[in-house]
Amino acid sequence: MNEVEWRPHYEIGLEEVDKQHKHIVETLNEIIREKNENCVNELLGKILKELVYYTHYHFNSEEKYMMKYNYPGKNEHKAQHKMLIKQLVKILEELKSGQKQVGDKHFGILRHWLIKHELDNNKKLGYCFEEM
Protein backbone atom coordinates (compact mmCIF):
# COMPACT_ATOMS: atom_id res chain seq x y z
CA MET A 1 0.00 0.00 0.00
CA ASN A 2 1.32 3.45 -0.91
CA GLU A 3 1.80 6.26 1.58
CA VAL A 4 -0.27 9.44 1.36
CA GLU A 5 1.67 12.33 -0.12
CA TRP A 6 0.87 15.70 1.45
CA ARG A 7 -0.08 18.29 -1.14
CA PRO A 8 -0.51 22.03 -0.57
CA HIS A 9 -4.04 21.97 -2.03
CA TYR A 10 -5.10 19.86 0.98
CA GLU A 11 -4.72 22.89 3.24
CA ILE A 12 -7.95 24.57 4.26
CA GLY A 13 -6.42 27.82 5.48
CA LEU A 14 -6.73 27.33 9.23
CA GLU A 15 -3.20 26.79 10.49
CA GLU A 16 -4.25 24.76 13.54
CA VAL A 17 -6.42 22.39 11.49
CA ASP A 18 -3.87 22.11 8.68
CA LYS A 19 -1.18 21.10 11.20
CA GLN A 20 -3.54 18.48 12.63
CA HIS A 21 -4.25 17.10 9.16
CA LYS A 22 -0.51 16.84 8.48
CA HIS A 23 -0.05 14.96 11.75
CA ILE A 24 -2.85 12.54 10.81
CA VAL A 25 -1.19 11.97 7.41
CA GLU A 26 2.16 11.32 9.11
CA THR A 27 0.58 8.84 11.53
CA LEU A 28 -1.30 7.05 8.76
CA ASN A 29 1.92 6.84 6.75
CA GLU A 30 3.65 5.34 9.77
CA ILE A 31 0.92 2.68 9.91
CA ILE A 32 1.31 2.02 6.17
CA ARG A 33 5.10 1.68 6.46
CA GLU A 34 4.78 -0.72 9.38
CA LYS A 35 2.09 -2.72 7.60
CA ASN A 36 4.23 -2.92 4.45
CA GLU A 37 7.09 -4.26 6.56
CA ASN A 38 4.80 -6.93 8.04
CA CYS A 39 5.18 -5.69 11.58
CA VAL A 40 3.32 -7.36 14.41
CA ASN A 41 -0.24 -6.43 15.25
CA GLU A 42 0.88 -5.19 18.66
CA LEU A 43 2.94 -2.37 17.11
CA LEU A 44 0.23 -1.55 14.58
CA GLY A 45 -2.26 -1.44 17.45
CA LYS A 46 -0.08 0.99 19.37
CA ILE A 47 0.19 3.35 16.40
CA LEU A 48 -3.50 2.98 15.59
CA LYS A 49 -4.42 3.72 19.20
CA GLU A 50 -2.45 6.97 18.96
CA LEU A 51 -4.33 7.75 15.73
CA VAL A 52 -7.69 7.13 17.46
CA TYR A 53 -6.82 9.50 20.32
CA TYR A 54 -5.43 12.16 18.02
CA THR A 55 -8.40 11.89 15.65
CA HIS A 56 -10.78 12.48 18.58
CA TYR A 57 -8.76 15.57 19.50
CA HIS A 58 -8.73 16.77 15.89
CA PHE A 59 -12.45 16.24 15.37
CA ASN A 60 -13.27 18.16 18.55
CA SER A 61 -11.08 21.01 17.33
CA GLU A 62 -12.64 21.00 13.87
CA GLU A 63 -16.17 20.85 15.28
CA LYS A 64 -15.48 23.89 17.47
CA TYR A 65 -14.64 25.85 14.33
CA MET A 66 -17.79 24.57 12.65
CA MET A 67 -19.88 25.81 15.58
CA LYS A 68 -18.00 29.12 15.82
CA TYR A 69 -18.53 29.90 12.15
CA ASN A 70 -21.97 28.25 11.92
CA TYR A 71 -20.81 25.94 9.15
CA PRO A 72 -23.95 24.87 7.23
CA GLY A 73 -22.75 21.28 6.68
CA LYS A 74 -21.77 20.68 10.30
CA ASN A 75 -24.30 17.92 11.02
CA GLU A 76 -23.28 15.83 8.02
CA HIS A 77 -19.61 16.51 8.72
CA LYS A 78 -19.96 15.45 12.37
CA ALA A 79 -21.75 12.27 11.27
CA GLN A 80 -18.78 11.44 9.04
CA HIS A 81 -16.48 11.99 12.02
CA LYS A 82 -18.48 9.53 14.12
CA MET A 83 -18.39 6.97 11.31
CA LEU A 84 -14.61 7.15 11.03
CA ILE A 85 -14.05 6.88 14.77
CA LYS A 86 -16.26 3.79 14.73
CA GLN A 87 -14.16 2.27 11.92
CA LEU A 88 -10.89 3.12 13.70
CA VAL A 89 -12.07 1.55 16.95
CA LYS A 90 -13.28 -1.57 15.12
CA ILE A 91 -9.89 -2.06 13.46
CA LEU A 92 -8.13 -1.45 16.77
CA GLU A 93 -10.34 -4.03 18.52
CA GLU A 94 -9.64 -6.57 15.76
CA LEU A 95 -5.91 -5.99 16.14
CA LYS A 96 -6.13 -6.39 19.92
CA SER A 97 -8.07 -9.64 19.57
CA GLY A 98 -5.31 -11.03 17.34
CA GLN A 99 -7.39 -11.40 14.22
CA LYS A 100 -5.12 -12.03 11.27
CA GLN A 101 -7.62 -10.60 8.76
CA VAL A 102 -6.74 -7.02 9.65
CA GLY A 103 -4.85 -6.13 6.55
CA ASP A 104 -4.54 -3.91 3.55
CA LYS A 105 -8.32 -3.76 3.09
CA HIS A 106 -8.83 -2.22 6.54
CA PHE A 107 -5.95 0.21 6.23
CA GLY A 108 -7.01 1.00 2.67
CA ILE A 109 -10.35 2.14 4.10
CA LEU A 110 -8.50 4.50 6.44
CA ARG A 111 -6.31 5.82 3.64
CA HIS A 112 -9.33 6.37 1.40
CA TRP A 113 -11.24 8.09 4.19
CA LEU A 114 -8.30 10.36 4.95
CA ILE A 115 -8.00 11.50 1.37
CA LYS A 116 -11.72 11.82 0.68
CA HIS A 117 -12.94 13.28 3.96
CA GLU A 118 -10.08 15.02 5.65
CA LEU A 119 -8.21 16.30 2.65
CA ASP A 120 -10.85 16.75 -0.06
CA ASN A 121 -14.19 17.28 1.73
CA ASN A 122 -12.65 19.61 4.29
CA LYS A 123 -11.97 22.06 1.46
CA LYS A 124 -15.67 22.97 1.76
CA LEU A 125 -15.03 23.79 5.40
CA GLY A 126 -12.06 25.94 4.42
CA TYR A 127 -14.08 27.83 1.82
CA CYS A 128 -16.71 28.58 4.44
CA PHE A 129 -14.08 30.03 6.79
CA GLU A 130 -12.58 32.13 3.99
CA GLU A 131 -15.97 33.75 3.38
CA MET A 132 -16.28 34.87 7.00
Beta strands, then each sheet from edge to edge (+ up, - down):
end
